[in-house]
Amino acid sequence: MGGALKAAPYAAMVMDARTGEVLHSRNADTRLHPASLTKMMTLYVAFEAIRLGEITLDTPVRISQHAASEPPSRLGLRAGSTIRFRYLIRAAAIRSANDAATAIGEAISGSEAAFAQRMTRTAQALGMTRTTFRNAHGLTQEGHLSTASDMTIMGRRLFYDYPQYYNIFSRRQDDAGIATVRNTNRALLEAYRGADGIKTGYTRAAGFNLVASAERGNVRVIATVFGGQSTAWRNQRIMELMDMGFARAPARATERRPALPTYGPNSGAGASTGETVLTSGVMSQSLRPTPRPGTTQAPRAPEPALLAAIEAAVGEAIQAAATEAQPAPQAAPDLPSTSADAEPVPAIQPLPRPQAQVETAVTQSLPIPPRPADAPEPIIVAGPLEPEVITRASSSGSRLFGVSLGPQPSHHAAERLLLRTALSEIGTFDQALRRVVQRNGGYEARFQGLTEDQAARACARLTARAIPCEPFGPAS
């Protein structure tokens, strides 16, 4: 056999995840083999495809011979078999299974080559300007290159763009349908306080790579290593880098959440307009219930970029409100929060009692039809050569109703649930108030300020999307 392999080049970066500020960098823009760090982008595009309605977590995926024949690490998929999409995600994220990663790409884009093109387009949209993908798994291939800087950005975007899925990277093991998979990163997760992900990678050409994230108190840092000499060396170095990050990052910082990526009109990524694009030939399920015949079509969901802007604005408003309510500055406590600057949010004040609404209509001077005997007498104010103004008092439309999304383990978790639900159902809750009510040892997430009919319809829509919901009235 030949001589010893040449050591892979070393590169590293540390970033303050809240702001995107680089705290340390070494060879971070050098293009290197990313190995299985590639699967972070594979999973990011999978989450994007779910958000856009191209596929669902429960879509059955038929495994091709190409996917089944990928070399280890593998889940053990067999050609011609069928498996739910959620199990492929778990296997790729936790076990770093190459066959699962390829199956994800084929399910979304029809072929791994087409999926790799989409991965590269997405990388460019995220600002990963020195990254080019050639496959979905990260095995060494000519032109399949990235940088420590770009992969650090990738780790940050997974945390901020898809927080609902981020916890998968911290699971020590999970069910992947045909097998239980164990996390390739569990040694670091158990050894470093606050660590909750993200992804390991190894090939002979790349060395031992790792992107890791940890949160302590209000601070979250992301560290990346390319070209580690061994698993133990890589883990030790990544812990030293994260220690450096926590030492250099300020205790408090203004969180700068990135907006979801936008694509050109001909990119084919399916994200420029938010339209559902069926690149895999699999029929997607509707994100909203289909209206009954003769009813008004529900408002169309806003574009992803608008949702991100709304979320950022709401986050700033929550932060500002919390800051104003704080006493004199004290030492910052450790908060078990997934959002770096999250503070307890003051409860929203109860709604004022409804007053009679005044409805005004202007009509032309037309013959007035006979009034039923039991109809209330209208107040008519009229003058010569002037339109008739008809005014009546109404006590209907009382906004003392709302919906409850159920108890959550923390105030912050309830706030995040309310925000995610409000953004996904913006047409339903655009005028509702969000409130967190502490009761029975938990934190109940509520939308208030709805009419009885609005509350009932809102719960029907959420229940159709498998979101627990219960309407409540003035006495609740």
C-alpha positions in Angstrom: 0.0 0.0 0.0 1.0 3.6 -0.4 2.4 5.9 2.2 0.5 7.8 4.9 -2.3 10.0 3.8 -1.6 13.7 3.6 -3.3 15.5 6.5 -6.4 17.4 5.5 -6.0 21.2 5.8 -7.2 22.6 9.1 -9.8 25.4 9.2 -12.0 26.8 11.9 -14.6 29.5 12.7 -16.5 30.6 15.8 -19.6 32.8 15.5 -22.0 34.5 17.8 -25.3 32.9 16.6 -27.4 35.8 17.8 -25.7 38.4 15.6 -23.7 36.5 13.1 -20.5 38.2 14.3 -17.4 36.2 13.7 -15.5 35.7 17.0 -12.6 33.6 15.6 -11.5 32.6 12.1 -8.6 30.5 10.7 -8.5 29.5 7.0 -12.3 29.9 7.1 -12.6 30.8 3.4 -10.4 28.0 2.2 -12.5 25.6 0.0 -12.3 22.1 1.4 -14.2 18.8 1.4 -17.2 19.2 3.7 -17.8 15.4 4.1 -21.2 14.7 5.9 -21.5 18.4 6.9 -23.2 18.4 3.5 -26.2 16.7 5.1 -27.0 20.0 6.9 -28.0 21.5 3.5 -29.7 18.3 2.5 -31.9 18.6 5.6 -32.3 22.4 5.2 -33.8 21.8 1.7 -35.9 19.0 3.1 -37.4 21.4 5.7 -37.9 24.0 3.0 -39.7 21.5 0.8 -42.1 20.7 3.7 -42.7 24.3 4.3 -43.5 24.9 0.7 -45.9 22.0 0.5 -43.8 19.9 -1.9 -43.7 16.9 0.4 -44.9 16.0 3.9 -43.3 14.2 6.8 -45.6 11.3 6.2 -45.1 11.1 2.4 -44.1 7.5 1.5 -40.8 7.4 -0.4 -39.9 4.5 -2.7 -36.2 3.7 -2.5 -34.2 3.5 -5.7 -31.4 1.2 -6.5 -29.1 4.2 -6.5 -30.0 5.2 -3.0 -29.9 1.7 -1.6 -26.4 1.1 -3.0 -24.8 4.1 -1.3 -21.7 3.1 0.9 -21.7 3.4 4.7 -22.7 5.0 6.8 -26.2 3.6 6.0 -29.6 3.0 7.4 -29.9 -0.2 5.4 -32.6 0.8 2.9 -33.6 -1.8 0.3 -34.3 -1.0 -3.4 -38.1 -1.0 -4.1 -39.0 -0.6 -0.4 -41.1 2.3 0.9 -40.4 4.4 3.9 -41.9 7.6 5.3 -40.1 10.8 4.7 -39.7 11.6 8.4 -37.6 8.5 8.9 -35.2 9.5 6.2 -34.7 12.9 7.9 -34.0 11.2 11.2 -31.5 8.8 9.7 -29.7 11.5 7.8 -29.5 13.9 10.8 -28.8 11.4 13.6 -27.0 8.5 11.9 -25.6 10.5 9.0 -26.9 7.8 6.7 -25.8 8.2 3.1 -28.6 6.1 1.6 -31.2 8.2 3.5 -29.7 11.4 2.3 -29.8 10.3 -1.4 -33.4 9.1 -0.9 -34.3 12.6 0.4 -32.8 14.2 -2.6 -34.5 11.9 -5.1 -37.9 12.3 -3.3 -37.8 16.1 -3.6 -36.1 16.7 -7.0 -36.4 13.4 -8.8 -32.7 12.7 -9.0 -29.7 13.3 -6.8 -28.0 15.5 -9.5 -31.1 17.8 -9.7 -31.2 18.0 -5.9 -27.5 18.9 -5.7 -28.2 21.8 -8.1 -31.0 23.0 -5.8 -28.7 22.7 -2.8 -26.1 24.9 -4.5 -28.8 27.5 -5.5 -30.0 27.5 -1.9 -26.4 27.9 -0.6 -26.0 31.0 -2.8 -29.3 32.5 -1.5 -28.0 31.9 2.1 -24.8 33.8 1.4 -22.7 30.6 1.2 -20.8 32.0 -1.8 -17.9 29.5 -1.8 -19.9 26.3 -1.6 -20.8 23.9 -4.5 -22.6 20.7 -4.0 -22.4 17.6 -6.2 -24.4 15.1 -4.1 -26.7 14.9 -1.1 -24.5 12.9 1.3 -21.0 14.5 1.2 -18.9 11.6 -0.1 -15.8 12.9 -1.9 -16.5 14.1 -5.4 -14.8 16.5 -7.7 -16.1 20.0 -7.3 -18.0 19.2 -4.1 -16.5 21.8 -1.8 -17.3 24.3 1.0 -15.6 26.4 3.7 -15.6 26.6 7.5 -17.3 30.1 7.1 -20.1 28.8 4.8 -20.8 25.8 7.0 -21.0 28.0 10.1 -23.6 30.1 8.3 -25.4 26.8 7.4 -25.5 25.9 11.1 -26.9 29.3 12.1 -29.6 29.1 9.4 -30.8 25.7 10.5 -31.3 27.1 14.0 -33.1 30.3 13.0 -35.0 29.3 9.9 -36.3 25.9 11.1 -36.4 26.0 14.9 -39.3 23.5 14.9 -36.9 20.8 13.5 -33.7 21.8 15.2 -34.1 19.6 18.2 -33.5 16.5 16.0 -29.8 17.3 16.1 -29.6 16.8 19.9 -31.4 13.5 20.0 -29.1 10.7 21.3 -31.1 8.1 19.4 -34.4 7.8 17.6 -36.7 5.4 15.6 -35.9 5.6 11.9 -38.6 3.1 10.8 -36.5 0.1 10.0 -33.9 0.6 12.8 -33.1 2.7 15.8 -30.4 5.2 14.9 -27.8 6.6 17.4 -26.3 10.1 17.2 -22.8 10.3 15.7 -22.2 13.4 17.8 -23.4 12.0 21.2 -19.9 12.2 22.8 -19.8 16.0 22.4 -23.5 16.3 23.4 -22.8 14.5 26.7 -19.4 16.2 27.4 -20.1 19.8 26.7 -22.6 21.8 28.8 -25.2 23.5 26.6 -24.3 21.6 23.4 -27.4 20.7 21.2 -26.0 19.8 17.8 -25.2 20.0 15.0 -23.4 17.6 12.5 -20.3 15.5 12.2 -18.5 14.5 9.0 -15.5 12.3 8.0 -13.9 11.2 4.8 -10.2 10.4 4.2 -10.0 13.5 2.0 -11.7 15.8 4.5 -10.5 14.6 7.8 -12.7 14.8 10.9 -15.2 17.7 10.5 -17.8 19.1 12.9 -20.2 22.0 13.2 -21.4 22.4 16.8 -23.7 24.7 18.6 -24.2 25.4 22.3 -26.3 27.8 24.4 -25.5 29.1 27.9 -27.8 31.7 29.3 -28.5 34.3 26.7 -25.5 33.4 24.6 -25.4 30.9 21.7 -22.2 30.2 19.8 -21.6 28.1 16.7 -18.1 26.6 16.1 -16.8 24.7 13.0 -13.7 22.6 12.5 -12.4 21.2 9.2 -9.5 18.7 8.9 -9.5 17.3 12.4 -6.9 14.6 13.1 -9.3 12.2 14.9 -12.7 12.2 16.6 -11.2 12.9 20.0 -8.9 15.6 18.7 -11.8 17.2 16.8 -14.1 17.2 19.8 -11.4 18.6 22.1 -10.7 21.4 19.6 -14.4 22.2 19.1 -14.9 22.5 22.9 -11.9 24.9 23.1 -13.4 27.0 20.3 -16.8 27.2 22.0 -15.1 28.1 25.3 -13.4 30.9 23.3 -16.7 32.0 21.8 -18.5 32.2 25.2 -15.6 34.2 26.6 -15.6 36.7 23.7 -19.4 37.0 23.1 -21.1 39.8 25.1 -23.6 38.7 27.7 -26.3 40.6 25.9 -26.6 41.4 22.3 -29.4 42.6 19.9 -30.5 39.5 18.1 -30.4 39.8 14.3 -32.6 37.1 12.8 -31.9 36.3 9.2 -34.8 36.4 6.7 -35.7 33.3 4.8 -33.9 33.0 1.5 -35.4 34.4 -1.8 -34.8 33.0 -5.2 -34.8 34.3 -8.7 -37.9 33.8 -10.9 -36.2 31.0 -12.9 -34.3 29.3 -10.1 -36.7 26.4 -9.9 -36.2 26.3 -6.1 -39.9 26.9 -5.5 -39.3 29.6 -2.9 -39.4 32.8 -4.9 -43.2 33.1 -4.7 -44.0 30.6 -2.0 -46.0 28.5 -4.6 -46.2 24.8 -4.2 -43.8 23.1 -6.7 -44.1 19.4 -7.1 -40.6 18.5 -8.3 -40.8 14.9 -7.2 -44.1 14.0 -8.7 -45.6 13.4 -5.2 -48.9 15.2 -4.7 -48.6 17.4 -1.6 -51.3 17.9 1.0 -53.0 21.2 1.4 -51.6 23.3 4.2 -55.1 24.7 4.9 -58.5 23.0 4.8 -60.3 23.1 1.5 -63.3 25.5 1.8 -66.8 24.1 1.4 -68.6 25.0 -1.8 -70.2 28.4 -1.7 -67.9 29.7 1.1 -65.3 32.4 0.9 -61.8 31.2 0.1 -59.4 31.6 3.0 -56.8 34.3 2.7 -53.7 33.2 0.9 -50.6 32.7 3.1 -48.1 35.5 2.8 -44.7 35.1 1.1 -41.9 33.5 3.2 -39.9 36.7 3.1 -42.9 38.7 4.5 -43.4 36.1 7.3 -39.7 36.4 8.2 -40.0 40.2 8.3 -43.1 39.9 10.5 -41.5 37.5 12.8 -38.4 39.7 13.2 -40.6 42.8 13.8 -42.7 40.9 16.4 -39.5 39.6 18.1 -38.2 43.2 18.3 -41.5 44.4 19.7 -41.5 41.6 22.4 -37.9 42.4 23.3 -38.6 46.1 23.5 -41.6 45.6 25.7 -39.6 43.2 28.0 -36.7 45.7 28.3 -39.0 48.6 29.3 -40.5 46.4 32.0 -37.2 45.4 33.5 -35.9 46.8 36.8 -32.4 48.3 37.2 -29.7 46.3 35.4 -28.6 43.1 37.2 -26.5 40.1 36.4 -28.1 38.2 33.5 -29.6 34.9 34.7 -29.3 31.7 32.7 -32.5 31.3 30.8 -33.5 28.0 29.2 -34.3 29.7 26.0 -33.8 28.7 22.3 -33.9 32.4 21.4 -30.7 34.2 22.6 -32.2 37.4 23.7 -35.6 36.2 24.9 -36.9 37.9 28.0 -40.1 37.2 30.0 -42.8 39.1 28.3 -45.4 41.0 30.3 -48.9 39.6 30.2 -51.1 41.4 27.8 -53.8 43.4 29.6 -57.4 42.0 29.5 -59.5 43.4 26.7 -61.8 46.3 27.5 -65.5 45.5 27.7 -67.0 45.8 24.2 -69.0 48.9 23.4 -71.8 49.1 21.0 -70.6 49.2 17.4 -71.9 51.9 15.1 -72.5 50.8 11.6 -73.1 53.5 9.0 -74.3 53.1 5.4 -75.0 55.7 2.8 -77.6 55.0 0.2 -79.2 56.9 -2.7 -82.8 58.3 -2.3 -84.7 55.2 -3.4 -88.2 54.0 -2.5 -88.1 52.3 0.9 -89.7 48.8 0.9 -92.3 48.0 3.5 -90.8 47.3 6.9 -91.9 44.1 8.7 -94.0 44.8 11.7 -91.5 43.3 14.2 -88.4 45.1 12.8 -86.8 47.8 14.9 -87.5 51.4 14.0 -84.5 52.8 12.1 -83.3 56.3 12.8 -83.4 58.2 9.5 -81.7 61.6 9.1 -82.5 63.1 5.7 -82.5 66.5 4.1 -83.4 68.0 0.7 -81.2 66.9 -2.2 -78.9 65.0 0.3 -78.2 61.2 0.5 -80.0 59.4 3.3 -77.8 58.4 6.2 -79.1 55.4 8.1 -77.5 54.7 11.5 -78.3 51.9 13.9 -76.7 50.6 17.1 -75.5 47.1 17.2 -74.5 45.0 20.3 -73.4 42.0 18.2 -69.8 41.1 17.4 -68.6 40.8 21.0 -64.9 40.1 21.1 -64.7 38.4 24.5 -63.9 35.0 23.0 -60.6 33.3 22.1 -58.8 30.0 21.6 -56.3 28.1 23.7 -53.4 26.1 22.3 -52.9 24.3 25.6 -50.3 24.4 28.3 -46.5 24.7 27.6 -43.6 24.0 29.9 -42.3 27.6 29.9 -43.4 31.2 29.3 -40.9 31.3 26.4 -42.2 28.1 24.8 -45.8 29.4 25.0 -44.7 32.7 23.3 -42.9 30.8 20.5 -45.9 28.6 19.9 -48.2 31.7 19.7 -45.8 33.4 17.3 -45.4 30.4 15.0 -49.2 29.8 14.9 -49.9 33.5 14.3 -47.5 33.6 11.3 -48.8 30.4 9.8 -52.5 31.5 10.2 -52.0 35.3 9.7 -55.3 35.7 8.1 -57.1 34.1 11.1 -55.2 35.8 13.9 -54.3 39.2 12.4 -56.5 41.1 14.8 -56.2 38.7 17.8 -54.0 39.4 20.9 -51.5 36.8 22.1 -51.5 36.1 25.8 -49.6 33.6 28.1 -51.6 32.6 31.2 -49.8 30.8 34.1 -52.0 28.1 35.6 -51.8 24.6 37.0 -48.0 24.7 37.0 -47.8 25.4 33.2 -48.1 28.3 30.8 -51.2 28.4 28.6 -50.9 29.9 25.1 -54.0 31.9 24.1 -55.3 34.1 21.4 -57.9 36.6 22.7 -60.1 39.3 21.2 -62.1 37.1 18.8 -65.9 36.9 18.3 -67.5 33.6 19.1 -67.7 32.7 15.5 -64.1 33.6 14.8 -62.9 31.5 17.7 -64.9 28.5 16.5 -63.6 28.8 12.9 -60.0 29.4 14.1 -60.1 26.2 16.1 -61.6 24.3 13.2 -58.7 25.4 11.0 -56.0 24.6 13.6 -57.6 21.2 14.4 -57.5 20.3 10.7 -53.8 20.9 10.8 -53.4 18.7 13.9 -52.7 21.7 16.1 -54.4 21.2 19.5 -57.0 24.0 20.0 -59.9 24.7 22.3 -62.2 27.8 22.1 -63.2 29.6 25.3 -65.7 32.3 26.2 -65.9 35.3 28.5 -66.1 33.2 31.7 -62.8 31.3 30.9 
